[in-house]
Amino acid sequence: MIGISIAAKKEWEAVLKRMNISIENCSKFPFGEYFKYNLYGEDVVFYRCGVRKMNCSASTQYMIDHFGLSKIIVAGTCAGIDDTYKNLDIFFPNKLVQYDCTVKETEPLIKDSFTIAIDINDSRLNTGTLGTADKPVVMWKDYLELKDNNITIADTESAAIAYICKANNVECVVIKGISDFPTNENETTKEESHEGQLNTFLTNIPIIMNNIVDNYLEYAMKNHFEYSEYKPEEVSIKK
């Protein structure tokens, strides 16, 4: 069975609406809700794993254990970091890193031991490095730090899910759409900057989730994605 992991409540609500599933028809598990579905001839379970690394890691292990999942597809939104891209662009990241696992004042921001590489051998897809941390990228200084460390997009769950999947020898692929970019709060106020980013995020959620379900989910289900060897010497990491 394939698991389709959705983190944020608003993303989940958009998927329920797109799939014409009512919340009353969902089953509950300790971290959220789920429903089973036959999609493109495959048995799948859609589930809401919850945001932040603790929730998504625990829910990933729970769903693997209870449903014997052979693949997990992480579908959702992300913050844009690399400004050569724009809102609503869709990514299949080929490197997933956790960037809040170090003493960044004395160590590189990213540790090799928390990095997962996935083979994405399709030139039609946007790839790149997805950075995950419990703290979302809202403040401009955080955005600049990630940009300086070659992060392409950022969220609060995907790299942790991939880490758990690899530990369980379960295939994982991530599909993310840019919902928003941080803005420089020095040009307005911190509150106004955050509110503007949040409003953009909320507006773009259903657009991205519908696009993923309609145009990318079948591809992710039908193709096989292998973990690849991470080669840190290929990437320059700044302190």
C-alpha positions, 0 to 999 in steps of 0.5 A, a space after each residue: 500500500 502507498 501512503 500519501 502524507 499531508 502535513 498542514 490542516 489547510 492542505 488536508 482540507 483542500 485534498 478532502 475537497 478535491 477527493 470529495 471526501 467528508 471529514 466524517 468519513 475519515 478515520 482517526 489515528 493518534 496524530 490526525 485523520 486518514 482515509 483509504 482510496 483506490 487511486 489509479 488502480 492502487 490501494 492508497 491511504 491519505 493521512 494527515 501527519 501534522 506539522 513539525 518534525 515530531 508529529 510527522 516522524 511519529 505519524 510516519 512510523 505509525 502508518 508504516 507499522 499499521 499499514 505495511 506501507 511500501 512507499 510514502 509520497 509527501 505532498 504539500 506546500 513549501 516556502 520558496 528560498 531560491 528566487 529564480 523560482 516563483 510561487 506555485 512552482 512544483 518540485 521533486 527535491 532530490 536532496 532533503 536536509 534538516 538544518 536545525 540539528 547543529 550548533 550553527 555558531 560553530 558547525 556547518 548548518 547542515 549535517 551529512 548524517 541528517 541528509 537524505 538523497 533521492 534519485 530524481 532522473 527526469 529533466 522535466 521536473 524541478 529538483 533541488 535541496 529541501 530544508 526542514 526545521 521546526 521553525 518555519 521560514 518567516 524572518 528575513 534573516 532566516 531566509 537569507 541564511 538558507 539562501 546562503 546555504 544553497 537551500 531551494 525550498 523549505 518546510 517543517 516536515 519532509 526531510 524528517 519523513 524521508 529520514 524515517 522512511 529510509 530507516 524503515 527501507 520504505 520508498 519515499 518521494 516528495 512533491 512540494 509547491 511553493 506557496 510563498 516567499 518570506 518578505 523583508 520585515 525591515 520594509 514594513 513591520 514584522 507583523 505586517 510582513 508575516 501577515 502578508 506571507 500568511 495570506 499568500 500561503 492560504 490563498 495558494 494552498 488549494 491551487 497547489 494541492 489540486 495541481 499535485 493531485 491532478 498532475 503529479 500524484 499518478 507520476 509519483 505513484 507509478 515511478 520508482 524512486 531510489 535513495 542515492 549516495 549523498 556526496 557532501 563534497 559536491 556542495 559548498 555549505 557555509 557556516 
